[in-house]
């Protein structure tokens, strides 16, 4: 299991469309992928869960992945949240 803090650099934060894309990115990986914000930890492959976090640009979250491709999963999520995809 690995964890990495990532700052959200998507203009407008994680609204409906970016959440849908994030879920698609997370779903590419076999690993379990979670986004943690404050005391909430949500499955990154769940649209409803991710919408419930209401994440804004500039916020820092922790990306947690556990599985055989966990490093690639964290890198992929970080790339998306950083606006590099």
N, CA, C and O atoms as a Tinker XYZ file with bonds, in Angstrom:
   340  protein
     1  N      0.849000   -1.182000    0.000000    73     2
     2  CA     0.000000    0.000000    0.000000    64     1     3
     3  C      0.889000    1.238000    0.000000    63     2     4     5
     4  O      1.868000    1.317000    0.741000    81     3
     5  N      0.533000    2.194000   -0.837000    73     3     6
     6  CA     1.262000    3.462000   -0.848000    64     5     7
     7  C      0.276000    4.619000   -0.756000    63     6     8     9
     8  O     -0.878000    4.516000   -1.174000    81     7
     9  N      0.761000    5.717000   -0.200000    73     7    10
    10  CA    -0.037000    6.932000   -0.042000    64     9    11
    11  C      0.777000    8.103000   -0.546000    63    10    12    13
    12  O      1.999000    8.134000   -0.403000    81    11
    13  N      0.084000    9.078000   -1.143000    73    11    14
    14  CA     0.763000   10.282000   -1.613000    64    13    15
    15  C     -0.180000   11.467000   -1.513000    63    14    16    17
    16  O     -1.341000   11.387000   -1.916000    81    15
    17  N      0.325000   12.571000   -0.971000    73    15    18
    18  CA    -0.459000   13.802000   -0.908000    64    17    19
    19  C     -0.372000   14.498000   -2.256000    63    18    20    21
    20  O      0.704000   14.621000   -2.842000    81    19
    21  N     -1.528000   14.952000   -2.737000    73    19    22
    22  CA    -1.611000   15.597000   -4.045000    64    21    23
    23  C     -2.500000   16.828000   -3.925000    63    22    24    25
    24  O     -3.572000   16.783000   -3.323000    81    23
    25  N     -2.035000   17.927000   -4.509000    73    23    26
    26  CA    -2.855000   19.145000   -4.537000    64    25    27
    27  C     -3.680000   19.142000   -5.818000    63    26    28    29
    28  O     -3.165000   18.854000   -6.899000    81    27
    29  N     -4.957000   19.463000   -5.687000    73    27    30
    30  CA    -5.854000   19.512000   -6.839000    64    29    31
    31  C     -5.599000   20.806000   -7.597000    63    30    32    33
    32  O     -5.732000   21.898000   -7.045000    81    31
    33  N     -5.232000   20.672000   -8.863000    73    31    34
    34  CA    -4.930000   21.840000   -9.683000    64    33    35
    35  C     -5.902000   21.983000  -10.849000    63    34    36    37
    36  O     -5.637000   22.719000  -11.799000    81    35
    37  N     -7.025000   21.279000  -10.774000    73    35    38
    38  CA    -8.043000   21.372000  -11.813000    64    37    39
    39  C     -8.894000   22.606000  -11.564000    63    38    40    41
    40  O     -9.481000   22.754000  -10.492000    81    39
    41  N     -8.963000   23.489000  -12.547000    73    39    42
    42  CA    -9.765000   24.692000  -12.379000    64    41    43
    43  C    -11.223000   24.281000  -12.198000    63    42    44    45
    44  O    -11.759000   23.501000  -12.985000    81    43
    45  N    -11.842000   24.799000  -11.179000    73    43    46
    46  CA   -13.219000   24.424000  -10.883000    64    45    47
    47  C    -13.326000   23.232000   -9.942000    63    46    48    49
    48  O    -14.425000   22.849000   -9.542000    81    47
    49  N    -12.187000   22.648000   -9.588000    73    47    50
    50  CA   -12.201000   21.516000   -8.661000    64    49    51
    51  C    -12.785000   20.272000   -9.300000    63    50    52    53
    52  O    -12.716000   20.087000  -10.515000    81    51
    53  N    -13.355000   19.429000   -8.469000    73    51    54
    54  CA   -13.911000   18.169000   -8.966000    64    53    55
    55  C    -15.429000   18.260000   -9.024000    63    54    56    57
    56  O    -16.138000   17.854000   -8.103000    81    55
    57  N    -15.895000   18.802000  -10.131000    73    55    58
    58  CA   -17.328000   18.843000  -10.412000    64    57    59
    59  C    -17.681000   17.571000  -11.167000    63    58    60    61
    60  O    -16.857000   16.662000  -11.267000    81    59
    61  N    -18.894000   17.494000  -11.698000    73    59    62
    62  CA   -19.395000   16.257000  -12.300000    64    61    63
    63  C    -18.488000   15.684000  -13.396000    63    62    64    65
    64  O    -18.134000   14.506000  -13.340000    81    63
    65  N    -18.111000   16.485000  -14.378000    73    63    66
    66  CA   -17.304000   15.956000  -15.480000    64    65    67
    67  C    -15.919000   15.498000  -15.006000    63    66    68    69
    68  O    -15.514000   14.380000  -15.327000    81    67
    69  N    -15.180000   16.323000  -14.255000    73    67    70
    70  CA   -13.874000   15.846000  -13.785000    64    69    71
    71  C    -13.965000   14.616000  -12.878000    63    70    72    73
    72  O    -13.074000   13.767000  -12.902000    81    71
    73  N    -15.024000   14.512000  -12.088000    73    71    74
    74  CA   -15.193000   13.323000  -11.249000    64    73    75
    75  C    -15.380000   12.092000  -12.127000    63    74    76    77
    76  O    -14.811000   11.038000  -11.845000    81    75
    77  N    -16.170000   12.217000  -13.185000    73    75    78
    78  CA   -16.395000   11.087000  -14.088000    64    77    79
    79  C    -15.076000   10.647000  -14.729000    63    78    80    81
    80  O    -14.820000    9.451000  -14.869000    81    79
    81  N    -14.247000   11.612000  -15.114000    73    79    82
    82  CA   -12.952000   11.277000  -15.712000    64    81    83
    83  C    -12.037000   10.638000  -14.674000    63    82    84    85
    84  O    -11.339000    9.669000  -14.973000    81    83
    85  N    -12.036000   11.176000  -13.454000    73    83    86
    86  CA   -11.211000   10.602000  -12.389000    64    85    87
    87  C    -11.593000    9.145000  -12.134000    63    86    88    89
    88  O    -10.720000    8.293000  -11.969000    81    87
    89  N    -12.877000    8.860000  -12.101000    73    87    90
    90  CA   -13.347000    7.485000  -11.891000    64    89    91
    91  C    -12.871000    6.589000  -13.036000    63    90    92    93
    92  O    -12.483000    5.444000  -12.805000    81    91
    93  N    -12.898000    7.104000  -14.270000    73    91    94
    94  CA   -12.397000    6.331000  -15.410000    64    93    95
    95  C    -10.908000    6.046000  -15.264000    63    94    96    97
    96  O    -10.453000    4.932000  -15.526000    81    95
    97  N    -10.151000    7.057000  -14.844000    73    95    98
    98  CA    -8.709000    6.873000  -14.639000    64    97    99
    99  C     -8.467000    5.814000  -13.564000    63    98   100   101
   100  O     -7.676000    4.892000  -13.763000    81    99
   101  N     -9.143000    5.947000  -12.435000    73    99   102
   102  CA    -8.957000    5.003000  -11.327000    64   101   103
   103  C     -9.358000    3.579000  -11.725000    63   102   104   105
   104  O     -8.742000    2.609000  -11.285000    81   103
   105  N    -10.389000    3.465000  -12.556000    73   103   106
   106  CA   -10.906000    2.152000  -12.943000    64   105   107
   107  C     -9.976000    1.403000  -13.889000    63   106   108   109
   108  O    -10.168000    0.209000  -14.122000    81   107
   109  N     -8.976000    2.079000  -14.437000    73   107   110
   110  CA    -8.006000    1.419000  -15.320000    64   109   111
   111  C     -7.069000    0.493000  -14.551000    63   110   112   113
   112  O     -6.396000   -0.350000  -15.143000    81   111
   113  N     -7.030000    0.652000  -13.235000    73   111   114
   114  CA    -6.062000   -0.078000  -12.424000    64   113   115
   115  C     -6.743000   -1.191000  -11.635000    63   114   116   117
   116  O     -7.894000   -1.068000  -11.216000    81   115
   117  N     -6.007000   -2.273000  -11.444000    73   115   118
   118  CA    -6.517000   -3.399000  -10.659000    64   117   119
   119  C     -6.500000   -3.096000   -9.166000    63   118   120   121
   120  O     -7.296000   -3.649000   -8.407000    81   119
   121  N     -5.600000   -2.224000   -8.746000    73   119   122
   122  CA    -5.451000   -1.891000   -7.326000    64   121   123
   123  C     -6.699000   -1.206000   -6.783000    63   122   124   125
   124  O     -7.463000   -0.588000   -7.524000    81   123
   125  N     -6.887000   -1.329000   -5.482000    73   123   126
   126  CA    -7.900000   -0.526000   -4.793000    64   125   127
   127  C     -7.338000    0.883000   -4.699000    63   126   128   129
   128  O     -6.188000    1.073000   -4.303000    81   127
   129  N     -8.150000    1.877000   -5.064000    73   127   130
   130  CA    -7.691000    3.260000   -5.062000    64   129   131
   131  C     -8.685000    4.095000   -4.257000    63   130   132   133
   132  O     -9.894000    4.041000   -4.485000    81   131
   133  N     -8.153000    4.864000   -3.316000    73   131   134
   134  CA    -8.990000    5.706000   -2.463000    64   133   135
   135  C     -8.468000    7.132000   -2.464000    63   134   136   137
   136  O     -7.271000    7.375000   -2.619000    81   135
   137  N     -9.385000    8.063000   -2.288000    73   135   138
   138  CA    -9.039000    9.471000   -2.100000    64   137   139
   139  C     -9.453000    9.822000   -0.680000    63   138   140   141
   140  O    -10.594000    9.598000   -0.276000    81   139
   141  N     -8.515000   10.372000    0.065000    73   139   142
   142  CA    -8.782000   10.739000    1.452000    64   141   143
   143  C     -8.686000   12.246000    1.591000    63   142   144   145
   144  O     -7.706000   12.862000    1.172000    81   143
   145  N     -9.723000   12.834000    2.189000    73   143   146
   146  CA    -9.763000   14.268000    2.444000    64   145   147
   147  C    -10.299000   14.470000    3.853000    63   146   148   149
   148  O    -11.395000   14.019000    4.186000    81   147
   149  N     -9.519000   15.147000    4.668000    73   147   150
   150  CA    -9.859000   15.310000    6.081000    64   149   151
   151  C    -10.072000   13.931000    6.696000    63   150   152   153
   152  O     -9.158000   13.106000    6.690000    81   151
   153  N    -11.255000   13.670000    7.223000    73   151   154
   154  CA   -11.497000   12.368000    7.856000    64   153   155
   155  C    -12.335000   11.446000    6.977000    63   154   156   157
   156  O    -12.825000   10.423000    7.455000    81   155
   157  N    -12.511000   11.792000    5.695000    73   155   158
   158  CA   -13.291000   10.965000    4.775000    64   157   159
   159  C    -12.360000   10.217000    3.827000    63   158   160   161
   160  O    -11.401000   10.783000    3.301000    81   159
   161  N    -12.656000    8.942000    3.619000    73   159   162
   162  CA   -11.887000    8.117000    2.686000    64   161   163
   163  C    -12.892000    7.467000    1.742000    63   162   164   165
   164  O    -13.783000    6.732000    2.167000    81   163
   165  N    -12.726000    7.757000    0.436000    73   163   166
   166  CA   -13.716000    7.325000   -0.546000    64   165   167
   167  C    -13.053000    6.513000   -1.655000    63   166   168   169
   168  O    -11.935000    6.812000   -2.074000    81   167
   169  N    -13.749000    5.495000   -2.117000    73   167   170
   170  CA   -13.286000    4.696000   -3.243000    64   169   171
   171  C    -13.245000    5.589000   -4.486000    63   170   172   173
   172  O    -14.271000    6.141000   -4.883000    81   171
   173  N    -12.069000    5.734000   -5.103000    73   171   174
   174  CA   -11.914000    6.600000   -6.277000    64   173   175
   175  C    -12.628000    6.043000   -7.505000    63   174   176   177
   176  O    -12.742000    6.736000   -8.517000    81   175
   177  N    -13.103000    4.817000   -7.432000    73   175   178
   178  CA   -13.831000    4.210000   -8.550000    64   177   179
   179  C    -15.337000    4.394000   -8.411000    63   178   180   181
   180  O    -16.106000    3.851000   -9.205000    81   179
   181  N    -15.762000    5.157000   -7.404000    73   179   182
   182  CA   -17.180000    5.394000   -7.127000    64   181   183
   183  C    -17.551000    6.843000   -7.446000    63   182   184   185
   184  O    -17.096000    7.769000   -6.774000    81   183
   185  N    -18.379000    7.031000   -8.472000    73   183   186
   186  CA   -18.787000    8.393000   -8.841000    64   185   187
   187  C    -19.518000    9.062000   -7.680000    63   186   188   189
   188  O    -19.224000   10.208000   -7.340000    81   187
   189  N    -20.459000    8.360000   -7.078000    73   187   190
   190  CA   -21.244000    8.966000   -5.989000    64   189   191
   191  C    -20.351000    9.311000   -4.795000    63   190   192   193
   192  O    -20.500000   10.373000   -4.191000    81   191
   193  N    -19.438000    8.426000   -4.464000    73   191   194
   194  CA   -18.529000    8.695000   -3.361000    64   193   195
   195  C    -17.673000    9.917000   -3.623000    63   194   196   197
   196  O    -17.513000   10.769000   -2.749000    81   195
   197  N    -17.120000   10.005000   -4.824000    73   195   198
   198  CA   -16.250000   11.124000   -5.169000    64   197   199
   199  C    -17.025000   12.439000   -5.205000    63   198   200   201
   200  O    -16.511000   13.469000   -4.769000    81   199
   201  N    -18.246000   12.416000   -5.717000    73   199   202
   202  CA   -19.069000   13.636000   -5.738000    64   201   203
   203  C    -19.332000   14.120000   -4.320000    63   202   204   205
   204  O    -19.406000   15.324000   -4.073000    81   203
   205  N    -19.473000   13.190000   -3.398000    73   203   206
   206  CA   -19.757000   13.524000   -2.007000    64   205   207
   207  C    -18.621000   14.261000   -1.313000    63   206   208   209
   208  O    -18.850000   14.937000   -0.309000    81   207
   209  N    -17.402000   14.145000   -1.828000    73   207   210
   210  CA   -16.269000   14.836000   -1.202000    64   209   211
   211  C    -16.288000   16.337000   -1.486000    63   210   212   213
   212  O    -15.801000   17.122000   -0.673000    81   211
   213  N    -16.840000   16.744000   -2.625000    73   211   214
   214  CA   -16.911000   18.162000   -2.960000    64   213   215
   215  C    -15.552000   18.852000   -2.951000    63   214   216   217
   216  O    -15.383000   19.890000   -2.310000    81   215
   217  N    -14.593000   18.284000   -3.655000    73   215   218
   218  CA   -13.227000   18.803000   -3.631000    64   217   219
   219  C    -13.055000   20.021000   -4.531000    63   218   220   221
   220  O    -13.593000   20.072000   -5.638000    81   219
   221  N    -12.299000   21.000000   -4.041000    73   219   222
   222  CA   -12.092000   22.258000   -4.753000    64   221   223
   223  C    -10.640000   22.399000   -5.191000    63   222   224   225
   224  O     -9.749000   21.744000   -4.650000    81   223
   225  N    -10.414000   23.257000   -6.172000    73   223   226
   226  CA    -9.061000   23.550000   -6.623000    64   225   227
   227  C     -8.255000   24.085000   -5.440000    63   226   228   229
   228  O     -8.751000   24.885000   -4.646000    81   227
   229  N     -7.014000   23.634000   -5.336000    73   227   230
   230  CA    -6.134000   24.078000   -4.265000    64   229   231
   231  C     -6.146000   23.189000   -3.039000    63   230   232   233
   232  O     -5.243000   23.263000   -2.204000    81   231
   233  N     -7.161000   22.348000   -2.925000    73   231   234
   234  CA    -7.239000   21.428000   -1.793000    64   233   235
   235  C     -6.192000   20.327000   -1.943000    63   234   236   237
   236  O     -5.844000   19.939000   -3.059000    81   235
   237  N     -5.701000   19.833000   -0.827000    73   235   238
   238  CA    -4.760000   18.715000   -0.851000    64   237   239
   239  C     -5.463000   17.467000   -0.341000    63   238   240   241
   240  O     -6.118000   17.487000    0.702000    81   239
   241  N     -5.319000   16.385000   -1.089000    73   239   242
   242  CA    -5.908000   15.099000   -0.726000    64   241   243
   243  C     -4.798000   14.059000   -0.650000    63   242   244   245
   244  O     -3.686000   14.288000   -1.124000    81   243
   245  N     -5.105000   12.933000   -0.058000    73   243   246
   246  CA    -4.172000   11.810000   -0.026000    64   245   247
   247  C     -4.719000   10.724000   -0.937000    63   246   248   249
   248  O     -5.857000   10.281000   -0.784000    81   247
   249  N     -3.894000   10.301000   -1.882000    73   247   250
   250  CA    -4.253000    9.201000   -2.772000    64   249   251
   251  C     -3.657000    7.933000   -2.171000    63   250   252   253
   252  O     -2.458000    7.870000   -1.899000    81   251
   253  N     -4.491000    6.935000   -1.967000    73   251   254
   254  CA    -4.072000    5.670000   -1.364000    64   253   255
   255  C     -4.365000    4.553000   -2.360000    63   254   256   257
   256  O     -5.481000    4.446000   -2.869000    81   255
   257  N     -3.373000    3.734000   -2.634000    73   255   258
   258  CA    -3.575000    2.599000   -3.540000    64   257   259
   259  C     -2.954000    1.351000   -2.936000    63   258   260   261
   260  O     -1.914000    1.405000   -2.280000    81   259
   261  N     -3.614000    0.231000   -3.172000    73   259   262
   262  CA    -3.129000   -1.050000   -2.659000    64   261   263
   263  C     -3.401000   -2.119000   -3.713000    63   262   264   265
   264  O     -4.550000   -2.376000   -4.073000    81   263
   265  N     -2.330000   -2.734000   -4.200000    73   263   266
   266  CA    -2.489000   -3.806000   -5.186000    64   265   267
   267  C     -1.256000   -3.937000   -6.048000    63   266   268   269
   268  O     -0.229000   -3.306000   -5.797000    81   267
   269  N     -1.376000   -4.774000   -7.076000    73   267   270
   270  CA    -0.202000   -5.081000   -7.896000    64   269   271
   271  C      0.256000   -3.926000   -8.783000    63   270   272   273
   272  O      1.409000   -3.915000   -9.212000    81   271
   273  N     -0.609000   -2.956000   -9.071000    73   271   274
   274  CA    -0.211000   -1.804000   -9.881000    64   273   275
   275  C     -0.401000   -0.493000   -9.115000    63   274   276   277
   276  O     -0.726000    0.539000   -9.701000    81   275
   277  N     -0.194000   -0.550000   -7.801000    73   275   278
   278  CA    -0.450000    0.602000   -6.935000    64   277   279
   279  C      0.376000    1.830000   -7.303000    63   278   280   281
   280  O     -0.131000    2.950000   -7.241000    81   279
   281  N      1.636000    1.641000   -7.683000    73   279   282
   282  CA     2.474000    2.791000   -8.039000    64   281   283
   283  C      1.945000    3.486000   -9.282000    63   282   284   285
   284  O      1.877000    4.714000   -9.332000    81   283
   285  N      1.571000    2.701000  -10.285000    73   283   286
   286  CA     1.012000    3.273000  -11.505000    64   285   287
   287  C     -0.323000    3.957000  -11.212000    63   286   288   289
   288  O     -0.621000    5.001000  -11.792000    81   287
   289  N     -1.120000    3.384000  -10.328000    73   287   290
   290  CA    -2.413000    3.969000   -9.983000    64   289   291
   291  C     -2.241000    5.333000   -9.324000    63   290   292   293
   292  O     -2.925000    6.289000   -9.687000    81   291
   293  N     -1.341000    5.426000   -8.368000    73   291   294
   294  CA    -1.101000    6.700000   -7.694000    64   293   295
   295  C     -0.565000    7.730000   -8.694000    63   294   296   297
   296  O     -0.982000    8.888000   -8.684000    81   295
   297  N      0.352000    7.303000   -9.545000    73   295   298
   298  CA     0.915000    8.214000  -10.546000    64   297   299
   299  C     -0.168000    8.703000  -11.507000    63   298   300   301
   300  O     -0.194000    9.882000  -11.861000    81   299
   301  N     -1.058000    7.809000  -11.931000    73   299   302
   302  CA    -2.140000    8.193000  -12.837000    64   301   303
   303  C     -3.116000    9.167000  -12.208000    63   302   304   305
   304  O     -3.517000   10.141000  -12.844000    81   303
   305  N     -3.502000    8.917000  -10.970000    73   303   306
   306  CA    -4.416000    9.820000  -10.258000    64   305   307
   307  C     -3.741000   11.150000  -10.011000    63   306   308   309
   308  O     -4.352000   12.203000  -10.192000    81   307
   309  N     -2.483000   11.114000   -9.598000    73   307   310
   310  CA    -1.750000   12.365000   -9.367000    64   309   311
   311  C     -1.656000   13.183000  -10.650000    63   310   312   313
   312  O     -1.843000   14.399000  -10.625000    81   311
   313  N     -1.371000   12.534000  -11.751000    73   311   314
   314  CA    -1.290000   13.229000  -13.030000    64   313   315
   315  C     -2.592000   13.908000  -13.385000    63   314   316   317
   316  O     -2.593000   15.044000  -13.860000    81   315
   317  N     -3.701000   13.227000  -13.160000    73   315   318
   318  CA    -5.007000   13.808000  -13.476000    64   317   319
   319  C     -5.321000   14.983000  -12.561000    63   318   320   321
   320  O     -5.701000   16.054000  -13.035000    81   319
   321  N     -5.164000   14.790000  -11.251000    73   319   322
   322  CA    -5.495000   15.857000  -10.297000    64   321   323
   323  C     -4.586000   17.069000  -10.448000    63   322   324   325
   324  O     -4.975000   18.187000  -10.110000    81   323
   325  N     -3.376000   16.851000  -10.955000    73   323   326
   326  CA    -2.430000   17.946000  -11.150000    64   325   327
   327  C     -2.651000   18.661000  -12.482000    63   326   328   329
   328  O     -1.966000   19.635000  -12.791000    81   327
   329  N     -3.605000   18.174000  -13.263000    73   327   330
   330  CA    -3.900000   18.803000  -14.554000    64   329   331
   331  C     -2.922000   18.428000  -15.642000    63   330   332   333
   332  O     -2.806000   19.136000  -16.643000    81   331
   333  N     -2.211000   17.320000  -15.461000    73   331   334
   334  CA    -1.206000   16.902000  -16.440000    64   333   335
   335  C     -1.704000   15.869000  -17.429000    63   334   336   337
   336  O     -0.904000   15.316000  -18.184000    81   335
   337  N     -3.003000   15.588000  -17.450000    73   335   338
   338  CA    -3.522000   14.596000  -18.385000    64   337   339
   339  C     -4.519000   15.231000  -19.310000    63   338   340
   340  O     -5.074000   14.556000  -20.177000    81   339
